[in-house]
Amino acid sequence: MRSKIINIDFFEVILPPDSVMTFNKILETVSQSPDDDSRVVDRGDAPLRLQAAKKEGHHWEGEMIRIRMKDLPVKAAIDGTTEPIELEDNEGLGEETAFLFSVPTKTLALQRNRHGVSASSFASYFTKKGGVEFIELHPILRRDALKELAKMDLVRKFDVRVASVTNGAAARSQSAGVNAILDIHDVFKAPSVSVSVSMKRKPGSLSLPQIMQTVKQFCKGIDNAVVEKILITGQDEDGETALLDLLKWRIVETIVLPVLDDDRRISAKDRRRAVNQAWENKKGEITSLVHAEKS
């Protein structure tokens, strides 16, 4: 028996305020659509599709899949023998991602899978399938982070580092800050980009709304990119310097699954069990945050 670690991220699902659709309704519509290639949304060389979704009480449980059609690996033996993986033209390698959506709190729990469906891809898929202007997934920060951020009267410095950027053009967003950083990637063809914005010795503050828009976009995920650092340095009302590392303040739950030694993949049942357990562990904290925002 061995163990497999699964990390679950939590997001608030945001739709346009004037939208007649809800994410609950979108899930209902897509899950009831024919279970064939009409569910696919093309996304470069890796189409996306909803594999399954079922409503259980006040939440949805489901499975997304990212189908790798290009740049496929070979089948290899430990003696060094390799051979191509034979696939039909309409077949690829499926990378599965489990999710849970809580209807009352509008919260998405999403399995973190580097090769699977990212948060930005998830939002893009249902934006298209739901026929809405946009769907945004905002990472849910722990209450302490929100308190620390609220204490900052001035934002003096903002640092971000992004690695493994492979296609800046495909990752464009509604955030001018994100696009500016991706512009640097495109110009220099650099797989890793570090940006530091500072007021130095000048009085005043950086734009907190613009910083938060950039932070939300990076925290929810840019396809194929790994956000390695997001630091905000500011001053509180007493003039004391405060440093906030936002990557450490996201609500994340780690689930350890026991796996049989001869199991070479995690089953859909086990993935969903992990996401369910993560939601049960964090439901109280997230529900209290949602109620606090509404009050």
Number of C-alpha atoms within 10 A of each C-alpha: 8 11 12 12 11 17 16 24 22 28 24 20 20 16 18 13 7 6 10 9 14 17 19 17 12 17 21 15 12 18 18 12 11 9 14 9 9 9 18 18 18 12 14 11 13 20 19 25 25 22 18 15 19 15 17 10 8 11 17 18 19 22 21 23 23 27 24 19 17 11 7 11 11 12 11 12 9 6 6 6 9 12 10 10 13 10 10 7 7 8 11 19 16 17 17 22 25 29 25 25 25 21 17 11 18 17 25 25 23 28 28 18 16 13 16 23 28 23 26 20 18 23 19 18 23 20 18 13 16 19 10 17 10 15 20 20 22 22 25 24 19 17 16 10 17 13 10 13 20 10 15 23 16 20 23 24 18 21 15 19 16 21 17 15 21 17 17 22 12 12 18 16 16 10 17 14 18 22 17 13 18 23 15 16 22 16 9 9 15 14 15 17 18 14 15 11 12 15 13 9 7 8 9 12 15 17 11 17 9 14 19 14 17 21 23 18 21 25 22 22 19 23 22 17 20 17 20 13 16 21 18 22 18 22 18 16 10 9 11 9 14 17 16 17 14 18 16 14 16 18 18 21 19 16 19 12 16 13 16 13 9 8 10 8 9 14 12 14 9 14 21 20 16 24 26 17 16 24 24 11 14 15 15 10 13 22 14 13 16 16 10 10 7 7 5
